Amino acid sequence: MNIGEIRSVNGRLMGSIATRTIDLPRIGLRVVESDNERAPVYEILALNVARRWVQIGALWRAYSKKTGEEFLAGNIDDPSLPEPLPVALFPTENDGFSIAWRRETVRAEFGGGFGSGSAGSGGFGGAQRSYDDRSGGGFGDSTAGTDGTLVGAGADLDDEIPFS
């Protein structure tokens, strides 16, 4: 899911990110100067409420295992967030980037600094969950009948009350 974009503005990479609960109207990417091959490529900066630029994340080079295409991957994190926001940035035709939110299970499909899911591989540790696992333990049986009507618990809801 695309959640933002970065464009080159007067030689600087600037943009925004917006989701249902996050609104970062001014973000920027700053090149990381390092000889360390494990260093990030960019720091992600955001303008805080005091109008100062603060680092909220970092991006590393990553490559699609299927196509070999290069993209940037990392996290946005801040004490105000309940958990880090994993993002991937894909190059656009105008020398910018399209910002996409990455679901945790997608990581295994990509190479780069975060593919294995272990705690030592870029901080994306933890067990990976398969969303195709239909072995039970989900949300229970469907409430939709074969014709699409509501069945079971809640089937007697009053449909005449409009949403407000």
N, C-alpha and C positions, 0 to 999 in steps of 0.2 A: 504494500500500500504506500503510495507516494504521500509524504507528509511535508514536503518543502522543496526549496530549490536554492542553489547558490549560483550567482552570476559574477562575472568579472566587472567591477565598477572602479574606474580610474586605477586599474592595476591591482586592486584588492578583491579578494573573493568574499562577497557579502551575500546574505540571503536571509531566509526566515524558515521557521518550522512551526506548524500548527496542527494540533490534534484536538480531540474533544476536551482534554484536560490540560494540555500544554500549549502555551502561546509564547513563542520566542520570535518577536517581530524583527529583531536585529541580531544576526549571528555572523561570525566571520571565521575564516580559516587562516591560520598563521603557519607558515612553513617552519618546520623544526630543523634547525641546523645541528646535525650530529654525525659523527663518524661511526656510531654504533649501528650495526645492521639491524638490530632489534628495536631501534627507536621509532616512534611514530613518524609519519610523513607530515601530518598537520596536527596542530592543536585546534580544538573547537572553542571559540570564544563567544560570549554573549554579553550584551549590555545589561547591567543589573539596575535595580531601582534607583541607585545613586548616580546612574549614567557613567559607570566605570566598566571597562571590559574585564571580564573574569573568565578563567578557563573552566569549561564545563565538560570537556571530553578530549579525546584524541582519536586519530584515524591512522590505520596502517594499510599498506598495500595488500590486496588479496586477489585471488584468481579463481575464476569459475573452473571447476574440475571438468565440466562438460565441454566448454568452448575455449577455455584458456584466456578469456577476456579479463582484463585488469579492472578492478574497481577499488574503492576505499571502504574499509569496515572499521567500526569501533563502537563506543558507547557514549551517550550523554548522561552525565550524572550530576546530581546536586542534592544537598540535604533536604530540599523541599520535595523531591521526588520519592515515591514509595519504593522504587527500585530503578536501576539503570535502564535507560532506553537504548536498546541496540539498534544501530543504524547502518545502512550501506549507502554509499554515494556512487552514482553511475554517471560517467561523462556525458555531456550533452553536446550538440553541434555548435553551441555558442561559447565554447571554452568554459562552461560552468558544470554544475552537477545537479542531478535530480536526487533528492534525498528520500530514501525508502526506509520504512520501519522493518526490521527483521524479526520474524518469529523465531524462537529458540530452535525449533526443529530444522529450520532451513540451513543452519550452520554446517551440518554434516555434508551438504552438497557442494561446499566450497572449500578451496584450499586456502592457504595463507595462515595468518597467525591465530586463527580461532577455530579450526576445523575439528579438533579431536574431542572437545567437550571436557577435557580435564582441567583441573584448577590451574595447572601450569601453562596452559596454552592461551594466554591473553586474557585471563580472568573471566572466562566464560564457563566456569566449572559447573558440576552438577549433572545429574542423570538427565538424559534426553527422553522426552516423552513422545511416543508415536500417536498422532492424532487419528491414525487409521486403525488403532487397536480397538477391535469390537468385541473384546473378550469379557465385557461386562464392567461393572463398577462405574458406569457413566451416570447419566441423569435419569435412568429408568426407562420404562417403555414410552413409546410415542403416544401423544394425545391426539394424533390425527388418524382418522379412519381412512380406509382405502379410497373413499370419495372426497377426502380432504376436509370433512366435517370434524368438529371437536368431539371426542369421545372420552369416556372415563371421568376422572375427577375434574370438576370445573365445567362439565358439558352443559350444565343448566344456567350458565351465566346469562345475564340480561343484556342482549346485544342492542337494545334500544337506547341505552345510555351513551350519548356521544362523548368522545374524548375532549377534554378541555385543556 
